[in-house]
Amino acid sequence: MNDDLVKAKEILLKGGVICYPTDTIWGLGCDACNAEAVSKIYAIKKRSDNKSMLILLDHEYRLDQYVKEVPDIVRQLIEVNDSPMTIIYDGAKNLASNLIASDGSIGIRITSDPFCKRLIELIRRPLVSTSANISGTPAPRYFKEINEEILNLADYVVKWRQDDNTPAKASSILRTGYNGEINILRK
């Protein structure tokens, strides 16, 4: 895992795109503050840039750097949650503008994956996380399901966990508002 961390950090800090395992499915990622890198992911996925992507953070306390307000109920929910959960927040800030949805929101998941946590610590920035697939095709549940075109277009493909054939699934998705209301979008 350490060699992958060193190489992935180098690629990300140069504005590149990686293909990597997360606490859910395999993903494509880049520095979430680098608009050019974000554009590369949209191009690789053949995805319209009006469909925003989520970001991963290593710790809950970093939320305040990237959203204007985090309702207390959301902090409590994150504290007791024991499975991958993406929360869509209003008022995104300090991120690449082409990553933020047209309504100003951003999806964020606090990752529990050790590789992702360490990589985010090393680059000191949030990491884009979107499924490693061409838009409109099924998301890969494990490495062997990733389309060769995706693998060839990524600047680096992480080796760690490539042999793990445990089918993964996407996170739950919740949306929060400034008043603390929470809506479940995907369980």
Secondary structure, DSSP 8 states (H G I E B T S, - for coil): -HHHHHHHHHHHHTT--EEE--SSS-EEE-BTT-HHHHHHHHHHHT--TTS--EEEES-GGGHHHHBS---HHHHHHHHH--S-EEEEESSB-SS-GGGS-TTS-EEEEE---HHHHHHHHHHTS-EEEEESS-TTS---SSGGGS-HHHHHHSSEE--TTTT--------EEEEE-TT--EEEEE-
